[in-house]
Amino acid sequence: MHTDLPSIRCVGYRQMWSYLEGEISYDEMVYRGVCATRQLAKRQITWLRGWEGVHWLDSEKPEQARDEVLQVVGAIAG
């Protein structure tokens, strides 16, 4: 394997590769992985905000989110 592979560019893999190569410490790998994950999540949320008709679920209210999902699935199923 080498760093030019597309899979190595995925979140977490690049940081793990640097750790396995001895370039960074374990703690630095974890820190960079968390930062990269947050950056990706922010980009995804920004991208989704451009979509019309997206229904956002509140992760702080899992029961409400479950009920909303079941309602949508029920409507689709007929």
Buried (B, 14 or more C-beta within 10 A) or exposed (E): EEEEEEEEEEBBBBBBBBBEEEEBEEEEBBEBBEEBEEEEEEEEEEEEEEEEEEEEEEEEEEEEBEEBEEEEEEEEEE
